[in-house]
Amino acid sequence: MRTVILLFISNTFMTFAWYGHLKYKASPLWIAILASWGIAFFEYCFQVPANRFGSYEFSTAQLKTIQEVITLVVFCFFSVLYMKEDLKWNVLVGFAFMVGAVFFVFKKWS
């Protein structure tokens, strides 16, 4: 559970670092880059411990899968609440297919 919480925090910072500047397209690119780097520092402060702690109970592939699903969830909230964009049905279906991949990564195959 600690890993998942840290990944949620990390991905929130990551999403703002990667996409938050899109709301301020009039500002100079170099400011967007510096701001993104500053935000990404905090992302790494949570991402690195999340992966370190998570490595004791999950494989690397499982950690990456958890991180990607969390990224999609955080991104959906970010798109709607911060960017004020609608999530169209086809995007949600596409994300659902990606979440469906979790089954194959976590299923114990004999």
C-alpha angles and dihedrals in degrees: 000000000000089000093052093048092049090048091052091053092044093050092049089058091042093052092052091046093051102036110011093087090061088080088062103048092151093064118091116272093236090060090051090050094049092045091049091050090050092051091044090058089066090045090058091047087066101029097057095051091043091056093041093051092039093053089072092064107020136051118242090255090052092049090051091048092051090049093051094050090049089049090056093049093047091045092054091055091043093051094050102036103033106024093034092225126146120241105228122213094250092056091050091049090049091050090048090056089052091050088050087062087069088075092062094046096048100035113108104232118200 
